[in-house]
Amino acid sequence: MDVKVIQLPGNEDLPLPVKMSEGASGFDLHAAVTEPVVIGPGKWKLIPTGIAVSMPSSLEAQVRPRSGLALKQGVTVLNTPGTVDADYRGEIGVILLNLGEQPFEVKRGDRIAQLVFSLVPEIRLVRVDKLDDTARGAGGFGHTGT
């Protein structure tokens, strides 16, 4: 399946997203900041990637954290997974959140998140008067114990 990607003006020096291994699910996104950005502990910032995509309507893209940044720096994606809809043509941005104890510096070209593509099934919501019964029923958060 083809997904078109464009580097926005002024970002031609950055690499396009790429899978870092043959079996990887996500394409690494790079920071397109013009100067270093510092994210303090407990703070978040929107980081541009310098790219936009065009994908078939049967796809969505999800912006997800990089496990290495999460483990080593305590940095994650605030609205994980962030959704990029098939009809969106603007720049992909990443809301980075620093849950670590030290300020985190984002430099141009840093790998900051990953983009994972998923199929979106054609769904139609149908109004009904009653739902089917199940053993769980309306049991919610923590209903089965810890």
C-alpha positions in Angstrom: 0.0 0.0 0.0 1.5 3.4 -1.0 1.5 6.3 1.4 2.7 9.6 -0.1 5.0 11.7 2.0 6.2 15.3 1.4 9.0 17.2 3.2 7.8 20.6 3.9 9.9 23.6 2.8 13.0 24.1 4.9 13.2 20.4 6.0 15.0 18.8 3.0 18.0 18.2 5.2 16.0 15.7 7.4 15.7 12.1 6.6 12.2 10.7 5.6 10.7 8.4 8.2 12.2 5.0 8.0 11.8 1.6 9.7 14.9 0.9 11.7 14.8 -2.9 11.2 13.2 -5.3 8.8 10.5 -6.4 11.3 9.8 -3.0 12.7 6.1 -1.8 12.8 6.8 1.9 13.0 8.6 4.5 11.0 10.8 6.8 13.1 9.8 10.5 13.0 12.5 13.2 13.3 12.3 16.5 15.0 12.2 19.5 12.6 12.9 22.1 15.2 15.0 25.1 14.0 16.8 25.4 17.3 17.1 23.1 20.3 13.9 22.9 22.4 14.1 22.1 26.2 11.2 20.3 27.8 11.2 20.6 31.6 10.2 17.8 33.9 6.4 17.5 33.9 6.1 19.7 30.8 5.2 19.1 27.2 5.8 20.7 23.8 4.5 20.3 20.3 7.5 19.2 18.1 7.2 19.5 14.3 8.3 16.7 12.1 8.6 18.6 8.8 6.5 16.1 6.9 2.9 15.6 5.7 1.3 12.5 4.3 -1.4 11.4 2.0 -2.7 7.9 2.6 -5.7 5.8 1.4 -8.9 6.2 3.3 -8.6 2.7 4.5 -5.6 3.7 6.7 -4.9 5.8 9.8 -1.5 6.7 11.1 -0.7 6.5 14.9 2.0 8.6 16.5 3.5 6.5 19.3 6.3 6.9 21.7 9.8 5.4 21.2 10.5 2.8 23.8 14.2 3.9 24.2 13.2 7.5 25.0 10.6 6.3 27.5 13.0 4.0 29.3 16.1 6.1 29.3 14.7 9.6 29.5 11.1 9.3 30.7 9.9 11.0 27.5 6.7 9.9 25.9 3.9 11.1 23.6 1.2 12.9 25.6 -1.9 11.8 23.5 -0.6 8.4 22.7 -1.4 7.2 20.3 -2.0 10.4 18.4 -4.2 9.8 15.4 -3.4 11.1 11.9 -6.6 10.8 9.8 -6.5 9.8 6.2 -7.9 13.2 5.1 -5.4 15.3 7.1 -2.8 17.1 4.9 -1.0 19.3 7.5 2.3 18.8 9.1 2.5 15.9 11.5 3.4 17.1 15.0 4.3 15.2 18.1 3.3 16.3 21.6 6.3 15.2 23.7 5.9 14.9 27.5 8.8 14.7 29.8 8.0 12.5 32.8 11.6 12.3 33.7 13.4 14.2 36.5 15.7 16.1 34.2 15.1 18.6 31.4 15.1 16.9 28.0 16.6 18.6 25.0 15.2 18.0 21.5 17.6 18.7 18.7 17.0 18.9 15.0 17.0 15.5 13.4 16.4 13.6 16.7 14.2 10.5 16.4 11.3 11.5 18.7 8.4 9.1 18.0 7.2 6.5 15.6 4.5 6.4 13.0 2.5 3.2 12.8 -0.1 2.6 10.0 -3.3 0.7 10.8 -6.3 -0.5 8.7 -9.5 1.3 9.5 -12.6 -1.0 9.0 -15.7 0.5 7.5 -18.0 0.8 10.5 -21.7 1.8 10.7 -23.2 2.5 14.1 -26.7 1.1 14.4 -29.1 2.5 17.0 -30.9 -0.3 18.9 -33.2 -0.4 22.0 -31.3 -3.1 23.9 -27.8 -4.7 23.7 -27.1 -8.4 23.8 -26.5 -9.8 27.3 -23.0 -11.1 28.3 -21.5 -12.7 31.4 -19.6 -9.4 32.1 -22.5 -7.2 31.5 -21.8 -3.6 32.6 -18.8 -4.5 34.8 -16.2 -1.7 34.3 -12.8 -0.7 35.6 -11.4 -3.2 38.1 -14.5 -5.4 38.2 -12.5 -8.6 38.0 -10.1 -7.6 40.8 -6.5 -6.1 40.7 
